[in-house]
Amino acid sequence: MISLSKWITGVAVACAITSFAHADDGGNDSRKEDDSFLLLREAVRKDEPQKADFYAARLANYSIPSYVDYYRLKSRFRDATTYDIREFLKRHEGSAIADRLRNDWLLELGRKRDWPNFDDQYPQFVLNDDTQVKCYALQSKALKGLKVADDARTLLTAPNGYGEACAGLIATLYQAGQFSAEDVWAQVRLSGEFNATGQARRAILLLGGADKKISQAVDTPMVAMAKGPGAGRADHETFLVAVGRAARTSVKLAALALNKAESRLTAQEQAIGWANIALASSYSLSPETSEYWRKSAGAPLSVDQHQWKTRIALRDGDWKQVKKNIAAMPEWLRNDPAWIYWRARALMAEAGASQPTPEAAQLLRGISEQQHFYGQLALEELGRMITIPPPGAPLAPAEVAAIGERPGFQRALKFFGMRLRFEGTREWNWELRSLNEREHLAAAEFARQHHILDRMVNTSDRTRVQVDYTQRFPSPHDDIMHPATQTLGLDKAWVYGLIRQESRFIMDAQSSAGASGLMQVMPSTARWLAKKLGLTDYAQDAISDVRTNIMLGTNYMNMVLGNMDGSQVLATAAYNAGPGRLRSWRATLDKPMESAVFIESIPFFETRVYVKNVMSNATYYAALFEGRPQSLKARLGVVGPKGYTEQERQETSFGGR
């Protein structure tokens, strides 16, 4: 048996962040004042204005007065006068917290339909990252007779985030004749796809449908589907929503119901029903999915339907259909790097070419300088390997020191020291807006010096001409990591690639599911591993210790890798989604498949993005560690059914095709 104390050195890693005096304030804050600030913030969150006033009064000399002002005003925001709000914005003009208050005010102005003040403030909203504010802005333009339907169609793709603002926009556009009935029916179907009952009800009422019926179709689809399509367009569309929702539970029952009702539906309604079933079937990767998509020909498709129809064609190796499906996508979606890459591949396959055709080469060159999964793959299709560019001139201490003098970075450090990562990140990113590339590198170095590695990575990632890959792909705790990976025979580049995606090197990171530490190990997994490894004195809080977290995480990666026949792609997916889900996805394979295609068709959005990023990261880390060009395509290789070994994986080659 191994004692945990032998794994832990007992030396805690110092993460304390220095508290700074600020340009618009003075003096260091006591812990008591910080506690009052946290209580003020919580009182506002809970809508307790009297408590908020009490704690704000205790913070007259707090080091970040702008945030005390913000929370004091926010606690009584709906009753605040225009004068009060404008005075705050004037007093803190140009700051992150002023932009945040303007965001809040724009939502309130939109809710009140105070379009003169809204139109005055909207151009000053710098970040402009709130979907509901964008909906109010389009609604204001539409009420003035401006044509905004195309912008609205691009924006209105996720009904679960619409709120009252975007619902009002849809109503305004429909009543003004800018949205046709077909636009609104598309929103009804999309609401069903997103399980957005409230939005489905609001949309169908515009068309004279029954809101109770559409609610049942979304919430209890088996009941609604059993009633059949009824009579009239509204009842038919409601039935089709129920079919799509029911298919999430049983594709076979949904297909049976649709077949039974086909004689009462138009050809397009039948196609819509099959598209709804095909989408649900795509998530399970069932062999019937291709036939469902074939039956959906002629249906208007949602964004997800466009993409999954193309992913299933990729899995089928039907490059002609892949090309056709991408061409049918909305332009903004077609220009996503993933679909640019796959379109180029389809053109190459169509020509039977092992090298890019002129049109394919042009597409690939357009994304090959982008430092992500598909940019790397495009680079290799053009005959170049992944390398690390040489760093520019070293930063002078004065350059880094100048960053530390900026009030926004000082506030960010203060918030990070209080574990207020949302506020800290907002202040940090706001300050970055005014920096050139050289200053971005200096800011990243400043973050490194203060042990905020996630900000170092994200800040350095923003540069395009001057780059420093030691900032973008750091390898902290190598004195622990190197022996751990060497003992297990693990690829250290892969492990660091996973950590970069999991926690961005935040040592006390904790997910909503409870995963902890650098490698985001779940408590239940940690206990199981500790028992398996014979750790006699393991305690749950040890999971956040760097040495313990790395030891448990690398051992788990090694076990998962062994269970996935040595495939880093499969093991990465299993690490994120769980081995059980990965086994079910892998069971859909009856022969080897190019890993890039397998990754693109992972049913979970989070896992799909995760695997792409981890494998991309690992390739850059390998280039750094080994000092030579790397191939992402070779790292990905192919995946196959259970029992398909690493040796067979290496022997099977699609030439990247």
N, C-alpha and C positions, 0 to 999 in steps of 0.2 A: 504493500500500500504506500502511496506517495502522500506526504504531508503538504498541504497547500502552502505552508510557510516556506517550503523549498522553492516554490514557484515565484513567490513574491519577495522582492528585495526589501520591502519596507520603506523604500524611498519614494515619497509622494512626488508626483510631477507638479511643479508650481505653475498654477494658471492664474494667479492673482493679477488683476489689471489695475494699473495705477489710476487713481482718481485725479482729474485735472481741474484747475481753476479755469473758468471760461471767460471769453472776451466780454460777454454781456452779463456777467455775474461776478461774484468774488468769493474767495474762501473755500475751504474744503467742507464737504457735507459730513455731518455725523451720521452714524448708523441709525440714530433715532429719526433724523430727517428723511433718510432713505425709506425707512419703514413707513413713515407718514405718507410719503409719496406713493408707495405701493398700495397703501390703504385708500388713498384718494383715487387712484386708478381703478381699484376694485369697486369702490362706491359708485363711480360713474358707470362702470360696466353693469352693475346691478340696479342702476336707476334709483339711487338713494341720494337725492340732492342735499338733504340736510347733513348727512355724513360727509358728503363731498365738500360742503362749505366749511365744516368743522376742521377737516384735515388740511384744506387749502389755507385756512387762516394760520395754521402752524408752520407754513412754509414760506413766510414772507421774504426770507433771505436765502431761499434754496438756490443751488448752483445752476439749475436749468429753469429759470422763471417762465420761459415761453411755454413749457409743458404744464406748469401749474396753471397758467392763464388759460391754456387750452381746456384742461379738464374742468376748471371752474366754469368756463363758458359752456362747455359741452353738457354739464349736469343740468342746465336749464335752457338747452339749445332751442327747443320749440317755442319758448316764450321770449327768447332774446330779440332785441330790436335790431333792425338793419344797421343802425348806428353802432351798436355794440360790436357787431360782427365786422363791419368795415374798419372800425378802430383797431380790432385785433389784427386784421390783415395788414393794415397800414403799419402797425407797430412792429410786426414780425415779417415784413415783406421780404420775399426772396428765400424764406426758410422752408425746410421740409414740413414743419408743423403747420405753417400757414397754408401750404398746398393741401395738407390733409384737411384742415378746416374748410377750405374752399370746396373740396370734394363733398364734405358733409352738407355744406350750405347749398350746393347745387342740387343735391338730392332733395333737400327740403323745399327749395324754390320750384323744382319740377313737380313735387307733390302738390304744392299750392297753386300750380299753374301761373306762377309769377314770371312770365316770360321776359319782360323788360329787364329785370334784375338777372335772370338766368343768362340771357344773351350778353349782358354786360360782363358777367363773371366767367362764362365758359371759355372764352379765348385765353383767359389768364390761368386756366387749370393746366399746369405744366405736365404732370404725368399722364393725365387723360387715360387712365387705366381701369376705369369703372364702367362695366357694360351698361348698367342702368343709367348712368349719366349720359353715355353715348345715345341711349334710346331717347332720353328726354331731349337731347340736342337735335336729333333727327325729327322728333315730334314738333319741336318749336319751328324748325324750318318748313316742315310740311304744312303747318297751320298758316304759314305765310305764303303758301302756294308754290314753294320750291319742290323740285322733283328729287326725291330721296329714296325711291323704291329699290334701286339697285344696291345702294349702300345698306339699306335695311336687310335685304336678303342675305348679304354677306355677313352681317352682324348677328342675325337671328338664327343661330344654329344649335343653341343649347338651352331649351326651355326651362330646365331646372334652375337657371340663374336669371330668369327674366324679371321676376318681381312685378310690381304694379307698373313700373316705367315702361318696360318693353311690351307688356300687354296693352297699355294705352297707345303705344306707337302702332301696333297692329290694327287696333280699332280705328285710329285716326287715318291710317293709310287706306284701309278698306272703305271707310265712309267718304274719303276724298277721291276714290276711284284710282288711287295709285297701286293698290293691291287688288288683284282680282279674287274671285271666289276660290280659284285654284291655289293662289298663294295662301289663303287662310286654311284651306283643306290640308295643304302641306304642313302647316303649323299644327293642325289637329293630329295628324299622323306622327309628326316629330315629337309632340308631347307624349303620345303613347309610347314611342320608342324610348323616351327618357323617363318614363314613369312619373310624369309631371301632371298629376290629376287636376290641380287648380288651373293650370294654363290650358289644358284640354277643354275644361268647362268654359272658360272665358272665350276661347276661340270658336267653339261650336255654337255658342249662343249668338255670335255675330251672324251665323249662317242659318239661324232658325232651327237648329238642332236641339235635342233635349240634353241638358247638362247632367241630369241624373243617370241617363243611359250611358253617356261617355264616362262618367265616374265609375260606373260598374264595369265597363269595358277595360278600364285601366286597373282598377283595384281588385276585382274578382272576375277575371276574364273568362274562366271556364263557364261560369254561370251565364255571362253575356253571350258567349259563343254558342252555347247550347240553344239559345233562343232563335238562332238563325239570322239571316240578313234583314228581315223585315221588308218594308216598302219605302221607296224613296231614297234619295242620295244620302241624307243624313244618317238614316238607319244603316245603309250599306257601309258608309265610312266607319260608323261605330262598330259594326261587325268586324271590319277589317282590322281595326285597332285591337279588338278582342282577340282575333286570330293571332296577331303578332305577339301580344302579351302572353297568350296561352302557350305559344310555341316555346317560350322561355322555360316552361315546365315540361311540356311534351310536344315535340315536333310532330310526332306521328298522329296524335289526336288533333292537332291544329290542321295538318294536311288532310286528314279524314273529313273534318268539318268543312274545309274549303272545297274539297272535291264534291261534297254533298250539295253545297250551295252554288256551285258554278253556273248552273242553268239560270239562276236568278240574278246573276251579276253580269255587267258589261265586260268586254274583253279587257279593257284597261283596269277595271276593278279586280278582275281575276289576277292580272299581272301584279297589281299592288299587293294583293294578299300573298302571292308567292314570294314577292320581294321581302315582305315581313317575315315569312317563314324561313326564307333563305338566310336572312340576317341571324336569326336565332340559331339556325342549324350551323352557321359559320362558327359561332362561338364554341360549339361542341366538336367541330371539325369532322362531322359525320360524313360517310361516303356518299350520301344522297344529296349533299349540299349543291354540287355542280348542277344536278338536274333541276333543283329548285330555282337556282339562278337562271337557268335556261328558260324556265317557264315564266320568269319575271320580265322577259323582254318587252320593252315598251312602257314599263312603269317609271314614273318620276321617282328618282332615288334621293335619299338623304345623304349627307356627307359620309356617315358610317357605312351606309349601303354601297355607295360608290367604292369605298376603300375595300370592304370585305369581298365584294364581287371580284375585285382585282386580285386580292390575296388568294382567293380560292383558285383563280385561273393560274396564278403563279405556282401553287402547290400541284396543280394538274400538269404543269409544264406546257400550258397552252399559250404560247407567246403571242400568237395572232390575237387571241382574246384579251390578253394583257394590254397590248397596244390599243385595241379598240376601247377597252374600258377606261384607260387613262385619258384618251382623247375625249371621252364623254364627261369627264369630271369638270366642275367649275374651274375657271382659269386660275383662281387663287390657290385651289387645291392641287391642280395639275403642276403648279410651279413649286410645290414643296420638294425639297431635295430628294426625299425618298422616291417620289414618283418621277422626278427627272431621271434618277439613276435607273429605275426599272424600265422606263420608256426607252432609254438608250440600250439597255440589255435586250429589250424586245426587238428593237431595230437591228441589232447585231444578229439575234437569232433568226429573224426573218430573212436576212441576207446570207445566213449560213456562214457568217464570218467569225473567225477567232480574234480578229482585231477590230477595233471600232470603225464603223463606216463614217464617212465625213459628217453626216448629220448626228450620229451617235457621239462622235468625238467632240462636236461643238457643245452638245448637251453636257457631256462629262467635264469638259474644261470649265464650264460655268459653275460647277460645284466643287471641283478638285482642290481648290485652295481653302475650302471651308474645313475647319478642324473638328470634324465629327465623323461618325460611323460611315455615312454615305459619301462624305468627302474623301475619306481614306479609300473606300472601295473604288470610287471614280478615279482616283489617282493611280491605283494599280491597274485598272482597265486601260489606262493610257500608257502603261508600261513603266511606271515609276514606283519606287518603294517608299515606305514611310520612314522619314528621317527627322532628326532633331536639328532645327536651324541653329547656327551659332548665336550666342548671346551678343547683345550690343555692348557698348562701353559700360564698365562697372558704375554703379551709382555712388555718388559722393555722399558722405554723411550729412552734408548740408542739405542735399536734396530731400533726404528722408526726414530730417529735422523740420524742414519747411512744411511738410505734410502735417506733422504733429501740432503745428501752430494754428491750423485751421479749426475754427470753432465747431464745424460739423463733425469732424473726426474726433474731437475732444468729447462732444456729446455722445457719439457712438461708443467710445471706450467706456464712458460712464455707464451707459445702458448695458453694455456687455458685462461689465463688472457686477451689475445687479441682476444678471441673467434675464434681461428683457431683450431677447434676441430680435423680436419684431421691430421694436423701436430703434435698436442699435443698427440693424441692417438698413432700415429706412434712412436714417441719418447718414450712414456710410455711403449708400448708393446715391443719395441726393448730392453729396459733396463731390462724388466722382464726375458728375455732369459737366463740371467746369474745368476738368483736367485734360491735358494733352497726353499722348501715349507715354512719354517719358515720366510724367507725373503719375500716371497709372502704375508704372513699375515701382516708383518710389512709394506710392500708397500701399502696394502689395508688400513691399519690404517692411514698411511700418507695421502692417498687420502681422507679418512673421515675427517681428521683434516683440510684439505684444501677445504672441501665442494665439492669434485669431486666424487659424489656418484656412477656415472656410472663406473668409473675406480675402485672404491672400490669393487663393485659387480663383475665386470669382472675379476679382479685380484684374489679375494678370490675364485672365481669359479674354478680356475685352480688347486687348491690343491686337493689332493686325500687322504692323510693320516692325516695330520694336518688340521683340518677344523674349521671354525668359522661361524656359520650360522647367527649370528647377523650382520656380514659383508655381507654375501650373500643375506640376506633378511632383509634389513633395514626397519624401519618404521618411517621415519622423519615426523615432523609436526603432531604427534599423538594428540597434544593438540587441533588441529583443526579437525583432522580426526575422533577421537573418538566420540565427540558429534554429528558430522555430520552424521555418520553412525548409531549411537544409535537413533537419532531422527527419521531417516527414516526406521529403522529396517533392515539395510543392513548388510551383512556379511563383517566385516572389513578385514578379511583375503582375501576375493575375491577382494575387492577394491584395496588393496595393491598389490595383485598378478597382477591385470590389470595395475597398474601404473608402476610396475617393467618392464613389457613388453612394455608399451607405450613409456615411456620417460627415463627409467633407472634413474629416479629422477633428470634429468637435468631440472632445473626450467625454463630456457628460451628456452627449446626445441621447435622447430618449424618444422613441416613436409613440404614436397614439396607441399602438398595440402593445407597448411595454418593452420593446426591444431596446437594449442598452449598449452604450459604449461605442468605441471605434468601429467594431465589426457588427454592431446592432444584433447582439445575441438575445434571443428570447429567454426569459427566466426559466421556463419549463425545459427548454433545450439545454440551458446551462446546467441545470440540476441533473439532467440525464447524462450529459457529458462528464460532469464531475464524478458521478457514480461509476460510469464506465471507465474513466481514467484512474479511479481509485483515490480520489482526493477526499481524505477522511474528515477534514475540518472546513469544508466549503460552506460559506455563508452567502446569502443572496446579494448582499451589498458589495461583495467582492467582484461582481460582474463589471463594475465600473472601473476597477483597477486596470491600468493599461496592460500590465504583464498577464494578468489573469484573462482579460478579454481577448488578447491576442492568442493566448494558449488555447482557450476554448474555441474561438472562432476558426483558427487554422485547423484544429483537429476536426471540427465539424465540416469544413470545406473538403478536407481530405477524405472523410467518410462519404460525403455526398459524391465526390468525384469518382470514388471507387464504385459506388452504386450506379453511376451513369457511364460505366465502361470507359472512363478516362476522358470523356468529352467535357471540355471547359464550358462550352455553350449550354449543354444540358444541365451541368452542375450549377452554373450561374443562375439559370432559370429556377432550378429547384431551391437554391438558397433563398430566393426572393418569394416564390409562390408556394413553396413547400414540395417535398418529394412526391406526395400523393398526387397532386395536380399534374406534376411533370410526368409521372408515370402514365396518367390517363392521356395526356397530349401525345406522348411518345407512342402509345399503343395505337394511335391512328396511322402510324407509318407501317407500310408493308414492304418498303425498300428504302435504300439510302436516299437522302434528300440534301441538297445544298443547304448548309447551315444558315446562310443569309435569308433564304426563302422560309426556312423553319422559324427563324426569329421574327421575320416580318408578319408571320401568321400566328404568333402566340396570342391566344384569346384575351389575355388580360393586358390592358393598356399599360398599366404601371410596370408589369414584368417585361413587356415588349421593349419599352424605353430603357428599362434597367439593364437588360442584357446587351442592347446595342451600346450603351454607355460604358459598361464594364469591359466589354471586349475591345472597344476603341481605346479606353484608358490603358488597358493591359499592353496594347501594342506600343503606345507611346512610352510606357514605363520600360518595356523591354529594350526599346531603342536607346533610352537613357542609360539603363544599367549595363547593356552590352556594348554600347558605342558603335553600333553598326545598323544598317537599314533593316527594316522589318516588313513582314507581310501580314496584314490583317486577314487576307483571304486564306493563307496557309494556316493561321491560328484558328480560323473558323472551321475550315474543312467541310466535312459532311456529317450528318447525323443519321442514325439508322434505328431499326427496331431493337428491342432488348436483346443483349448478347452480341451486338455489333461492336467489336472490340476496337481499341485504339489502333492496333496494327492494321485491321481491315479498314479503318477510317483513313489511315494514311495511304493505304494502297489504292483506295477508291478515289478517283480524281475526275472532277467534272471540268477541270481546267478553269474553274471559276464560273462555268456556264450553268 
